[in-house]
């Protein structure tokens, strides 16, 4: 990702403040994220039945844990304890970090990291009990950049993608039959984006495909040359209850698209 100007431009424009805060905390932890970290993941989860969303970061790599802890001790940084887990402050931003093992670190705010540790320690249901999300992850986790969303997240995402078409009666009838979604991005030789949306049946996937195609045609009528080119580079289809959206562009085409009103409306 660091080698792609399009990827870095996208990151600068769409990375949420919460993730920027976590990224800053990672940098101030004393780790070299480009050398020490082999894989980096962020997990957003809801607490309770409302929209109270917490975010934690998980980094994997060959960490020099003893050296890092010795540096904490040298600076007289003392950990707080949650059961057998030692949590150390990461800078002055209120973030905490704990090493689950020599190759895995968990970091985030105090109110986000405690429920995550509860799941890890077997005191609360974990992600591994959600078969739908595990299936969605299995479709995409071999790609360099990927993400998965649950039903509520998928519904919100599709509402943004559809724009004004989300006000149609057809969408209101099928939105509760969206199960989950996953997407990948690859910045090798241009930009490749693929979105999969799992639905409860073939009819729902076909309806969503029709709505998205209608929304694309509507945007194309009044869109700029850059937006029309992006829509022409997008393929929307459905098969056996799965909606798919595929987009391919060069780095320069994608960088131009990032500045368009269409892109801003989609990612708002």
N, C-alpha and C positions, 0 to 999 in steps of 0.2 A: 504493500500500500504506500509506503514511503517513497517508492520509485515512480509513482504515478501522480502527475500534476492534477489530473481529473479527480483522483481519489482524495487528495489533500484539499482540493477546492470544495468538494462535496462535504467533507468532514467539517471544514470551517463554517459552512453555511447551515448545516442541519444538526450538528451534534448538540443535544439538549444541555442546558446549564448543569443539570445534575451529573451528567456523564463528564462534562468538562471539569467539574469539581473533583470527581473521582480520578480523572486522568492527572490533574494537578497534584492530588494527594500521592499518587503512585510515583510521580517524578520526585517529590520531596521525601520519599521514603528512603532514599539512598540507593535505589535500584536504577540500573541503566535499562530502561524499557526496551531499547532496541537490541541489546546484547543478552540481558539476563532473562527476559520474558520470551518464551516460545509460543505460548497461546494466551490470549486475553479474552475474557468473556464478561459481559454485564448481564445481570438478571434483575428484571423488574417484577415485583409481585405485589398483590393487593393484600392489605391487612383487614380482616373482617369482611363485611358485606358491602362496604361503601367503595369510594374511589381513593382511599388512602394508599398511595403507591410508594413502596420503598425500593431502593436500588442498591445492589452490592456488586462489587467487582471480584473476579476470580482470575488469578494469574498463575500460569504454570511455567516452570523453567528449572534450571539447575541453580538454585539459590545457595549462596554461601551463608547459610543461616547462622552459624556460629559467629562469623565475622559481623553480621548485621546486629545480632543480639549483643555482642561485645561493644559495638559502637553505641547502642542504646544505653548500655550500662555506663560507658565512659561519659556520656552526656547526662547521666543520672536520670534517665527516663525510666520510670517504674511502670510495670504493667498493671492493669486491672484484671481480675480473674472472673471468668464465667465457667464454672466447674473446673475442668483441667485445661481450659483454653486461656492463654495469656494474650491480652490485647494491649498493643502499644499505640500511643498517639502518633499520627502522621502529620507533622507540622502543626500550624496553629488554626487549621480549618475545622477542627472537631472530628476529623476522620480517624478511624482506628484500623489496625492491621493485626492479623494473627496468622501464624504459620501452622497449617493443618498437618503438614509433613514437610520434609526437605524440598519437595518439588511443587508444593501448592500453597498459595497464600490467599487469604480472604480479606477484603478491605471494604470499608464503608462507614457510614455514620453509626453511632451507637444504637439508635432505635431500628436500624436496618440489619445490622450484623447479628444482633442477639437472636431474632427469629430464625435467621439462616443457620446459626449454630444449633438452635433447638432441633431443626430438621436433620442436620448432619449427625447430631448425637442421638437421634432416634426418639426425641421427645415430641415430635410433631410430624404429620405426613410430609413426605418430601416429593420432589419432582418425579422421582422414580416410581411413584404410585399412580402417575397420570399417563395411562397408556396412549391416549390420543396425542399428547404432546411428545411422547417418546417416538411415536410413529412419524410425526411431522419432522422431528429432529433427524431421524434416520434418512429422510429424503435429501437432506441438505448438508449434513455435518462434514462431508468430505470436501466441501468448497472452502476457499480461503476466508470468505466473509459470508456469514449467514445469520439469519434471525428467524425465530418462530414466535407466533402470537396465539393466545387462547381465543375462545369464542368472543369474549367482550372486546379484546384488542382487535380482532379481525373485523368485527362489526364497525368499530370506530374507523379503522383504516379504509374499509370499503366505502364508508360514507364520504371520506375525503376524496377518494379516487373518483367517485361517481359525480361529485359536484352537484349541480342542480338536478341531475337524474335521480339522486337519492330521495327526492321528494315524490317520486312516482309511486303509485299504489303497488306496482309489481315488487319494488324493493322492500316496501314495508311488509309485504306478505312473506318474503323469503329470508329476510335478514336474520331471523331467529334460527334459521336452518343452516347458518354458517357455523362450521364446527371449529376450525382452526386454520392457520395459514403459515406459510414459510416462504422465505425468499433468500436468494443468493445474489452476490455481486462479484464479478471478476474483472479486474483491471489489467489483465494481461492482453496486450494487443488490442487496445480499445476498451470499451465498457460493455459488459454483458450483464443484464439484469433479468432474473427469472422469478416470478411469483407463482406460488401454488396456493389455492384456497380449497380446502376440503369442505364439502357440503354433505347434507344428509341423503341426497338422491340426485339422480341424473337430471330431473326437471329443474331443480334449484340451480345446479351448475350451468345448465343451458340458459336459464333466465338471467343469471348474473352475467354470462357471456354476452347476451343480447343487450343488456343494459349498459355494459361497459363499451361495447362497440357503438351504441347509440350516443353515449357521452363523448366518445372520441370523435365521431363525425360532427357532433355539435361544436366541439372545440375547434375542429379543423376549419369550419366555415369562417370563423372570425379570427383564427389564429395567425400569428406572424409566420414568416417563412421558416424560421427555426422550429417553431411549434408544429407546423405542418410536416416538416421533415421528421420530427420525433414521432409523430403519430403514424406516419407511413412506415417507420422502423419498428413499430410495435405490432405484435401478433397476439390476438385474444382468441382463446378457444376453450372448449370443455369436452371432457370425456369421462364417462363412468363416475359421475359425481364430483369430479375434480375440475376446477377452473384454473386455467393457466394463462399467464401474461408474460410475454418475452419481448425484451427490448435490446437492441444492439446499436451502438454508435461509436464513432471515432472519438478520441480524446477531445479534439477541438469542437466537434459537434456537441458533445456532452457539456463542455465548459460553457458554450453559448446557451445551451438549454437551461443551465443553472440560474441564469440571469433573467429568465423569461417569467411573465406572470403565470403561465400554465404551471410551471414547476412550483412556484410559491404557493399556488392554490392547492396543489396536490399534497405538499408536505406541511401545510399549516397545522 
